[in-house]
Amino acid sequence: MRTFVFKNRGALLVPVALALVIFGRPSPLSTLAGIIVAACGELLRIWAVGYSGVTTRADSVTAPALVTGGPYAIVRNPLYVGNALIALGFWLAFAGRLSAAVAIALLAFVAVLVVGVYAVIVPLEEAYLARTFGEEYARYRAVVPRALPAGRSLSKADRKGNWRAEVIARAESITLALFALMVAAVLVRLRW
């Protein structure tokens, strides 16, 4: 089950985008605020992908090295934090003219799917990292929180990895295309 969810993690979140596009009613203010929040999530993803590389697109859990630099020095799952910010941002963009009840119901749907997918795959990834990197990962895990920054980060001496701009086009092109598609969908819905 966990392997299936990991392999299909992108497709499993398509209902989030569809629900927002179908039921959303953006306002100019919600569109602006939501796109800013979503863009912050995408920038976090770009920062993280620059460190982790193209393995982020693999169909199975893999890591040639334990990356602890950049955003990985602050949280262990910056890609998923970025995805959550993107989802929250697009919810905000589409929720502008919804009633409070419908907006909250839509937010609950988005949260259940996003949290549900990551609640399944994060333990799978953590088990792989623990098996593969042993004590090194245990020390990293003891200092760096899973998803929410705790006001501390990994010491500079313990940070490993370098940001590589050349991997962004290969590893992030699908996400960037989907991001642009969602921005276009918000703008189209705003005009209606």
Order of alpha helices (4+ residues) and beta strands (2+ residues): alpha-alpha-alpha-alpha-alpha-alpha-alpha
